[in-house]
Amino acid sequence: MSEYVMVTGISTFRMKYCVRLSDLQKDNPDSEVQPEWALDAVTMEEVEEFSQRHIGENIIDHRVMNETEVLEMFDKENEYLRDLTTQEKLEKFIWPAYNKRVGEWKRNNREY
């Protein structure tokens, strides 16, 4: 049975949002507009992002897993894909096959 290394990372993005003060005022006509109201709108996911930039990825941990453990985790964390065959899960979503396919797509879809 094959063994795998599962690496956990956290990817960080800087996001910016832009809100008109007049639109904030419309939601609160009885009070003087406060710029801080925009923070609530962003927290409540009422505002679409203006821009984003990837800051980087931090590796949190890693562990060695057997194939059964990997497949159990796959099904738990990707419920919508659990009907794929074992072969599809292992060939399409585990490096290097997945990395090669995604890397090829990224190289072919770069914006310059």
DSSP file (Angstrom, degrees, kcal/mol; ACC not computed):
  #  RESIDUE AA STRUCTURE BP1 BP2  ACC     N-H-->O    O-->H-N    N-H-->O    O-->H-N    TCO  KAPPA ALPHA  PHI   PSI    X-CA   Y-CA   Z-CA
    1    1 A M              0   0    0      0, 0.0     2,-0.0     0, 0.0     0, 0.0   0.000 360.0 360.0 360.0 136.5    0.0    0.0    0.0
    2    2 A S        -     0   0    0     64,-0.0    65,-1.2     1,-0.0     2,-0.3  -0.325 360.0-143.6 -72.1 153.0    1.3    3.4   -0.9
    3    3 A E  E     -A   66   0A   0     63,-0.2     2,-0.3    64,-0.1    63,-0.2  -0.890  15.7-166.4-115.3 152.1    2.2    6.1    1.6
    4    4 A Y  E     -A   65   0A   0     61,-3.1    61,-3.0    -2,-0.3     2,-0.6  -0.912  20.6-128.9-133.6 156.1    1.6    9.8    1.1
    5    5 A V  E     -A   64   0A   0     -2,-0.3     2,-0.6    59,-0.2    59,-0.2  -0.956  20.5-156.8-107.2 119.8    2.7   13.0    2.8
    6    6 A M  E     -A   63   0A   0     57,-3.1    57,-1.6    -2,-0.6     2,-0.5  -0.869  10.4-165.5 -96.7 118.0   -0.2   15.3    3.6
    7    7 A V  E     -A   62   0A   0     -2,-0.6     2,-0.5    55,-0.2    55,-0.2  -0.898   4.6-155.1-107.2 130.3    1.0   19.0    3.9
    8    8 A T  E     +A   61   0A   0     53,-2.7    52,-3.3    -2,-0.5    53,-1.3  -0.913  20.9 169.1-106.6 128.1   -1.3   21.6    5.5
    9    9 A G  E     -A   59   0A   0     -2,-0.5     2,-0.5    50,-0.3    50,-0.2  -0.914  28.6-138.3-133.8 161.2   -0.8   25.2    4.5
   10   10 A I  E     -A   58   0A   0     48,-2.6    48,-2.5    -2,-0.3     2,-0.4  -0.988  16.1-153.1-121.6 124.0   -2.6   28.5    5.0
   11   11 A S  E     -A   57   0A   0     -2,-0.5     2,-0.4    46,-0.2    46,-0.2  -0.824  11.8-152.6 -98.0 133.0   -2.8   30.9    2.0
   12   12 A T  E     -A   56   0A   0     44,-2.9    43,-2.8    -2,-0.4    44,-1.3  -0.895  11.9-174.9-113.5 133.9   -3.1   34.6    2.9
   13   13 A F  E     -A   54   0A   0     -2,-0.4     2,-0.6    41,-0.3    41,-0.2  -0.957  21.3-138.7-123.5 143.8   -4.7   37.2    0.7
   14   14 A R  E     -A   53   0A   0     39,-2.9    39,-1.9    -2,-0.4     2,-0.4  -0.912  29.3-168.8 -95.8 123.8   -4.9   41.0    1.1
   15   15 A M  E     -A   52   0A   0     -2,-0.6     2,-0.4    37,-0.2    37,-0.2  -0.890   9.2-163.1-115.7 145.1   -8.4   42.1    0.1
   16   16 A K  E     -A   51   0A   0     35,-2.5    34,-3.7    -2,-0.4    35,-1.4  -0.972   3.7-169.6-125.7 145.4   -9.7   45.6   -0.4
   17   17 A Y        -     0   0    0     -2,-0.4     2,-0.4    32,-0.3    32,-0.1  -0.956   7.2-154.5-130.6 148.2  -13.3   46.8   -0.5
   18   18 A C        +     0   0    0     30,-0.5     2,-0.4    -2,-0.3    30,-0.1  -0.990  13.9 177.8-131.0 126.9  -14.7   50.2   -1.6
   19   19 A V        -     0   0    0     -2,-0.4     2,-0.3    28,-0.1    19,-0.1  -0.989  28.4-123.2-131.4 133.4  -18.0   51.6   -0.4
   20   20 A R     >  -     0   0    0     -2,-0.4     4,-1.7     1,-0.1     3,-0.3  -0.551  14.9-139.3 -71.2 135.5  -19.7   54.9   -1.1
   21   21 A L  H  > S+     0   0    0     -2,-0.3     4,-2.4     1,-0.2     5,-0.2   0.877 104.3  59.0 -61.5 -36.2  -20.5   56.9    2.0
   22   22 A S  H  > S+     0   0    0      1,-0.2     4,-1.7     2,-0.2    -1,-0.2   0.853 103.7  51.0 -63.7 -33.2  -23.8   57.9    0.4
   23   23 A D  H  > S+     0   0    0     -3,-0.3     4,-1.1     2,-0.2    -1,-0.2   0.876 109.2  50.3 -71.2 -36.5  -24.7   54.2    0.1
   24   24 A L  H  X S+     0   0    0     -4,-1.7     4,-0.7     1,-0.2     3,-0.4   0.899 108.7  53.2 -63.5 -39.2  -23.9   53.7    3.8
   25   25 A Q  H >< S+     0   0    0     -4,-2.4     3,-1.0     1,-0.2     6,-0.2   0.879 101.1  59.7 -64.1 -38.2  -26.1   56.7    4.6
   26   26 A K  H 3< S+     0   0    0     -4,-1.7    -1,-0.2     1,-0.3    -2,-0.2   0.854 104.6  50.4 -58.5 -35.3  -29.0   55.2    2.7
   27   27 A D  H 3< S+     0   0    0     -4,-1.1    -1,-0.3    -3,-0.4    -2,-0.2   0.675 123.0  31.0 -76.4 -16.4  -29.0   52.2    5.0
   28   28 A N    X<  +     0   0    0     -3,-1.0     3,-1.5    -4,-0.7    -1,-0.3  -0.506  68.7 160.4-138.5  65.3  -29.0   54.5    8.1
   29   29 A P  T 3  S+     0   0    0      0, 0.0    -1,-0.1     0, 0.0    -3,-0.1   0.696  71.6  58.6 -67.6 -18.6  -30.9   57.6    7.1
   30   30 A D  T 3  S+     0   0    0      2,-0.1     2,-0.3    -5,-0.0    -5,-0.0   0.452 103.4  57.3 -92.0   0.8  -31.6   58.7   10.7
   31   31 A S  S <  S-     0   0    0     -3,-1.5     2,-0.3    -6,-0.2    -3,-0.1  -0.911  92.7 -97.7-128.8 155.7  -27.9   58.9   11.8
   32   32 A E        -     0   0    0     -2,-0.3    -2,-0.1     1,-0.1     0, 0.0  -0.566  56.7 -98.3 -70.0 132.9  -24.9   60.8   10.6
   33   33 A V        -     0   0    0     -2,-0.3    -1,-0.1    -4,-0.1    -8,-0.1  -0.221  37.8-161.1 -58.2 137.9  -22.9   58.5    8.3
   34   34 A Q    >   -     0   0    0      1,-0.1     3,-2.2   -13,-0.1     4,-0.3  -0.988  18.2-142.7-122.2 124.3  -19.9   56.8    9.9
   35   35 A P  T >  S+     0   0    0      0, 0.0     3,-1.8     0, 0.0     4,-0.4   0.809  98.5  70.4 -55.4 -29.1  -17.1   55.3    7.8
   36   36 A E  T >> S+     0   0    0      1,-0.3     3,-1.1     2,-0.2     4,-0.9   0.703  78.9  77.3 -63.3 -18.8  -16.9   52.4   10.2
   37   37 A W  H <> S+     0   0    0     -3,-2.2     4,-1.8     1,-0.3     3,-0.3   0.821  83.6  65.5 -59.8 -28.7  -20.2   51.1    9.0
   38   38 A A  H <> S+     0   0    0     -3,-1.8     4,-2.3    -4,-0.3    -1,-0.3   0.833  92.9  60.7 -62.9 -31.3  -18.4   49.8    5.9
   39   39 A L  H <> S+     0   0    0     -3,-1.1     4,-2.6    -4,-0.4    -1,-0.2   0.907 104.8  47.7 -62.7 -41.3  -16.5   47.4    8.2
   40   40 A D  H  X S+     0   0    0     -4,-0.9     4,-2.4    -3,-0.3    -1,-0.2   0.906 109.7  53.1 -64.4 -41.5  -19.8   45.8    9.2
   41   41 A A  H  <>S+     0   0    0     -4,-1.8     5,-2.8     2,-0.2     6,-0.6   0.889 111.9  45.3 -62.6 -39.0  -20.9   45.6    5.6
   42   42 A V  H ><5S+     0   0    0     -4,-2.3     3,-1.9     3,-0.2    -2,-0.2   0.930 112.0  51.3 -69.3 -45.4  -17.7   43.8    4.7
   43   43 A T  H 3<5S+     0   0    0     -4,-2.6    -2,-0.2     1,-0.3    -1,-0.2   0.876 109.5  50.5 -58.7 -38.0  -17.9   41.4    7.7
   44   44 A M  T 3<5S-     0   0    0     -4,-2.4    -1,-0.3    -5,-0.2    -2,-0.2   0.377 114.5-120.7 -82.1   5.2  -21.5   40.6    6.7
   45   45 A E  T < 5S+     0   0    0     -3,-1.9    -3,-0.2    -5,-0.1    -2,-0.1   0.842  74.8 130.2  57.8  37.9  -20.2   39.8    3.1
   46   46 A E      < +     0   0    0     -5,-2.8     2,-0.4    -6,-0.2    -4,-0.2   0.525  57.7  67.5 -92.1  -9.2  -22.5   42.5    1.6
   47   47 A V  S    S-     0   0    0     -6,-0.6     2,-0.2    -5,-0.2   -28,-0.1  -0.934  77.6-133.7-119.3 132.8  -19.7   44.1   -0.3
   48   48 A E        -     0   0    0     -2,-0.4   -30,-0.5   -30,-0.1    -2,-0.1  -0.537  39.1 -94.1 -79.6 151.2  -17.8   42.6   -3.3
   49   49 A E        -     0   0    0     -2,-0.2   -32,-0.3     1,-0.1     3,-0.1  -0.336  23.1-157.4 -67.7 146.9  -14.1   42.8   -3.2
   50   50 A F  S    S-     0   0    0    -34,-3.7     2,-0.3     1,-0.4   -33,-0.2   0.829  73.2 -23.9 -87.2 -43.0  -12.4   45.7   -5.0
   51   51 A S  E     -A   16   0A   0    -35,-1.4   -35,-2.5     2,-0.0    -1,-0.4  -0.976  57.4-157.8-161.8 165.4   -9.0   44.0   -5.4
   52   52 A Q  E     -A   15   0A   0     -2,-0.3     2,-0.3   -37,-0.2   -37,-0.2  -0.988   1.3-165.2-149.0 156.1   -6.9   41.2   -3.9
   53   53 A R  E     -A   14   0A   0    -39,-1.9   -39,-2.9    -2,-0.3     2,-0.5  -0.986  26.6-122.0-143.7 132.1   -3.3   40.2   -3.8
   54   54 A H  E     -A   13   0A   0     -2,-0.3   -41,-0.3   -41,-0.2     3,-0.1  -0.615  23.6-173.7 -75.2 124.5   -1.8   36.9   -2.7
   55   55 A I  E     -     0   0A   0    -43,-2.8     2,-0.3    -2,-0.5   -42,-0.2   0.843  48.9 -85.1 -87.5 -38.8    0.6   37.5    0.2
   56   56 A G  E     -A   12   0A   0    -44,-1.3   -44,-2.9     2,-0.0     2,-0.4  -0.928  35.5 -87.1 155.7-178.9    2.0   34.0    0.5
   57   57 A E  E     -A   11   0A   0     -2,-0.3     2,-0.5   -46,-0.2   -46,-0.2  -0.981  25.3-157.3-127.3 137.0    1.5   30.5    1.9
   58   58 A N  E     -A   10   0A   0    -48,-2.5   -48,-2.6    -2,-0.4     2,-0.5  -0.948  17.9-131.9-113.3 131.7    2.6   29.2    5.3
   59   59 A I  E     -A    9   0A   0     -2,-0.5   -50,-0.3   -50,-0.2     3,-0.1  -0.711  23.1-178.8 -82.3 127.9    3.1   25.5    5.9
   60   60 A I  E     -     0   0A   0    -52,-3.3     2,-0.3    -2,-0.5   -51,-0.2   0.863  56.1 -39.1 -95.0 -46.8    1.4   24.5    9.2
   61   61 A D  E     -A    8   0A   0    -53,-1.3   -53,-2.7     2,-0.0    -1,-0.4  -0.964  46.5-146.3-165.2 178.9    2.2   20.8    9.4
   62   62 A H  E     -A    7   0A   0     -2,-0.3     2,-0.3   -55,-0.2   -55,-0.2  -0.979  11.6-177.6-153.4 158.6    2.6   17.6    7.6
   63   63 A R  E     -A    6   0A   0    -57,-1.6   -57,-3.1    -2,-0.3     2,-0.4  -0.984  29.7-113.1-157.2 152.5    2.1   13.9    8.3
   64   64 A V  E     -A    5   0A   0     -2,-0.3     2,-0.3   -59,-0.2   -59,-0.2  -0.740  39.2-179.8 -88.5 133.2    2.5   10.6    6.6
   65   65 A M  E     -A    4   0A   0    -61,-3.0   -61,-3.1    -2,-0.4     2,-0.2  -0.937  23.6-125.1-131.8 152.2   -0.7    8.8    5.7
   66   66 A N  E  >  -A    3   0A   0     -2,-0.3     4,-2.3   -63,-0.2   -63,-0.2  -0.468  39.0 -98.2 -89.2 172.3   -1.6    5.5    4.0
   67   67 A E  H  > S+     0   0    0    -65,-1.2     4,-2.6     1,-0.2     5,-0.2   0.866 122.2  53.9 -60.5 -40.0   -3.8    5.3    1.0
   68   68 A T  H  > S+     0   0    0      1,-0.2     4,-2.3     2,-0.2    -1,-0.2   0.923 110.0  47.5 -61.2 -44.9   -6.9    4.4    3.0
   69   69 A E  H  > S+     0   0    0      2,-0.2     4,-2.4     1,-0.2    -2,-0.2   0.901 111.6  51.0 -63.3 -41.0   -6.5    7.5    5.3
   70   70 A V  H  X S+     0   0    0     -4,-2.3     4,-2.6     1,-0.2    -2,-0.2   0.930 111.5  47.0 -62.3 -45.4   -6.0    9.7    2.2
   71   71 A L  H  X S+     0   0    0     -4,-2.6     4,-2.3     2,-0.2    -2,-0.2   0.880 111.2  51.4 -66.2 -38.1   -9.1    8.4    0.6
   72   72 A E  H  X S+     0   0    0     -4,-2.3     4,-2.0    -5,-0.2    -1,-0.2   0.920 112.5  46.1 -63.3 -43.0  -11.1    8.8    3.8
   73   73 A M  H  X S+     0   0    0     -4,-2.4     4,-2.8     2,-0.2     5,-0.2   0.900 109.8  55.1 -65.4 -40.2   -9.9   12.4    4.1
   74   74 A F  H  X S+     0   0    0     -4,-2.6     4,-1.6     1,-0.2    -2,-0.2   0.942 110.5  44.9 -57.0 -49.3  -10.7   13.1    0.4
   75   75 A D  H  < S+     0   0    0     -4,-2.3    -1,-0.2     1,-0.2    -2,-0.2   0.880 114.8  48.5 -64.8 -38.3  -14.3   11.9    0.9
   76   76 A K  H  < S+     0   0    0     -4,-2.0     3,-0.4     1,-0.2    -1,-0.2   0.899 119.9  36.2 -67.9 -41.4  -14.7   13.9    4.1
   77   77 A E  H  < S+     0   0    0     -4,-2.8    -2,-0.2     1,-0.2    -1,-0.2   0.549 125.0  39.4 -93.8  -7.9  -13.2   17.2    2.7
   78   78 A N    ><  +     0   0    0     -4,-1.6     3,-2.8    -5,-0.2     4,-0.3  -0.410  64.9 161.2-135.0  57.6  -14.6   16.9   -0.9
   79   79 A E  G >  S+     0   0    0     -3,-0.4     3,-1.5     1,-0.3     4,-0.2   0.828  73.2  60.8 -50.9 -37.6  -18.1   15.5   -0.4
   80   80 A Y  G 3  S+     0   0    0      1,-0.3    -1,-0.3     2,-0.1     3,-0.2   0.636 109.2  43.7 -69.4 -11.6  -19.3   16.6   -3.8
   81   81 A L  G X  S+     0   0    0     -3,-2.8     3,-2.0    -7,-0.2    -1,-0.3   0.290  77.9 107.0-111.3   7.8  -16.6   14.3   -5.3
   82   82 A R  T <  S+     0   0    0     -3,-1.5    -2,-0.1    -4,-0.3    -1,-0.1   0.709  70.6  65.2 -66.2 -17.6  -17.0   11.2   -3.2
   83   83 A D  T 3  S+     0   0    0     -4,-0.2    -1,-0.3    -3,-0.2    -2,-0.1   0.539  78.2 107.2 -81.6  -5.1  -18.7    9.3   -6.1
   84   84 A L  S <  S-     0   0    0     -3,-2.0     2,-0.1     1,-0.1    -3,-0.0  -0.321  80.9-102.5 -64.7 155.8  -15.4    9.4   -8.1
   85   85 A T     >  -     0   0    0      1,-0.1     4,-2.4     4,-0.0     5,-0.2  -0.352  28.3-110.0 -73.2 162.1  -13.6    6.1   -8.3
   86   86 A T  H  > S+     0   0    0      1,-0.2     4,-2.5     2,-0.2     5,-0.2   0.915 121.3  53.0 -57.1 -43.3  -10.5    5.5   -6.2
   87   87 A Q  H  > S+     0   0    0      1,-0.2     4,-2.8     2,-0.2     5,-0.3   0.916 108.2  49.6 -60.3 -44.7   -8.4    5.6   -9.3
   88   88 A E  H  > S+     0   0    0      1,-0.2     4,-2.5     2,-0.2     5,-0.4   0.917 111.7  49.1 -61.7 -42.9   -9.9    9.0  -10.3
   89   89 A K  H  X S+     0   0    0     -4,-2.4     4,-1.4     1,-0.2    -2,-0.2   0.930 117.0  40.7 -61.8 -45.8   -9.3   10.4   -6.8
   90   90 A L  H  < S+     0   0    0     -4,-2.5     4,-0.5    -5,-0.2    -2,-0.2   0.847 121.8  40.4 -74.3 -33.9   -5.7    9.2   -6.7
   91   91 A E  H  < S+     0   0    0     -4,-2.8    -2,-0.2    -5,-0.2    -3,-0.2   0.803 122.2  37.1 -86.1 -29.7   -4.8   10.1  -10.3
   92   92 A K  H  < S+     0   0    0     -4,-2.5    -3,-0.2    -5,-0.3    -2,-0.2   0.720 124.0  32.9 -96.1 -22.2   -6.6   13.4  -10.7
   93   93 A F  S  < S+     0   0    0     -4,-1.4     2,-0.4    -5,-0.4    -3,-0.1   0.368  99.9  77.4-122.3   4.8   -6.1   15.1   -7.3
   94   94 A I  S >> S-     0   0    0     -4,-0.5     4,-1.1    -5,-0.1     3,-0.8  -0.960  86.5 -70.8-120.8 136.7   -2.7   13.9   -5.9
   95   95 A W  T 34 S+     0   0    0     -2,-0.4    -2,-0.1     1,-0.3    -3,-0.0  -0.297 107.6  27.6 -58.2 141.7    0.6   15.3   -7.1
   96   96 A P  T 3> S+     0   0    0      0, 0.0     4,-2.9     0, 0.0    -1,-0.3  -0.993 124.4  44.2 -95.0 -11.5    2.2   15.1   -9.6
   97   97 A A  H <> S+     0   0    0     -3,-0.8     4,-2.2     1,-0.2    -2,-0.2   0.938 119.7  42.2 -59.6 -48.9   -0.8   14.5  -12.0
   98   98 A Y  H  X S+     0   0    0     -4,-1.1     4,-2.8     1,-0.2     5,-0.3   0.928 115.4  50.4 -63.1 -45.4   -2.9   17.3  -10.4
   99   99 A N  H  > S+     0   0    0      1,-0.2     4,-2.8     2,-0.2     5,-0.2   0.895 110.6  49.7 -60.5 -41.8    0.0   19.6  -10.1
  100  100 A K  H  X S+     0   0    0     -4,-2.9     4,-2.1     2,-0.2    -1,-0.2   0.917 113.5  45.5 -64.2 -43.7    0.9   19.1  -13.8
  101  101 A R  H  X S+     0   0    0     -4,-2.2     4,-2.0    -5,-0.2    -2,-0.2   0.931 118.1  41.4 -66.6 -47.0   -2.6   19.7  -15.0
  102  102 A V  H  X S+     0   0    0     -4,-2.8     4,-2.7     2,-0.2    -2,-0.2   0.909 114.7  51.9 -68.7 -42.3   -3.2   22.8  -12.9
  103  103 A G  H  X S+     0   0    0     -4,-2.8     4,-2.5    -5,-0.3    -1,-0.2   0.900 109.5  50.1 -60.6 -40.7    0.3   24.1  -13.6
  104  104 A E  H  X S+     0   0    0     -4,-2.1     4,-1.9    -5,-0.2    -1,-0.2   0.912 110.9  49.2 -63.7 -42.9   -0.3   23.7  -17.3
  105  105 A W  H  X S+     0   0    0     -4,-2.0     4,-1.0     2,-0.2    -2,-0.2   0.926 111.5  49.3 -62.0 -45.1   -3.6   25.6  -17.1
  106  106 A K  H >< S+     0   0    0     -4,-2.7     3,-0.6     1,-0.2    -2,-0.2   0.911 110.6  50.1 -61.5 -42.7   -2.0   28.4  -15.1
  107  107 A R  H >< S+     0   0    0     -4,-2.5     3,-0.6     1,-0.2    -1,-0.2   0.872 113.6  45.8 -64.0 -35.8    0.8   28.7  -17.7
  108  108 A N  H 3< S+     0   0    0     -4,-1.9    -1,-0.2     1,-0.2    -2,-0.2   0.587 115.7  46.1 -82.9 -10.7   -1.7   28.8  -20.5
  109  109 A N  T << S+     0   0    0     -4,-1.0    -1,-0.2    -3,-0.6    -2,-0.2   0.036  76.5 139.8-122.9  26.1   -3.9   31.4  -18.9
  110  110 A R    <   -     0   0    0     -3,-0.6     2,-0.6    -4,-0.1    -3,-0.0  -0.444  44.1-141.7 -70.2 142.2   -1.5   34.0  -17.6
  111  111 A E              0   0    0     -2,-0.1    -2,-0.1     1,-0.1    -1,-0.0  -0.938 360.0 360.0-104.2 124.5   -2.5   37.6  -17.8
  112  112 A Y              0   0    0     -2,-0.6    -1,-0.1     0, 0.0    -2,-0.0   0.389 360.0 360.0-106.3 360.0    0.4   39.8  -18.7
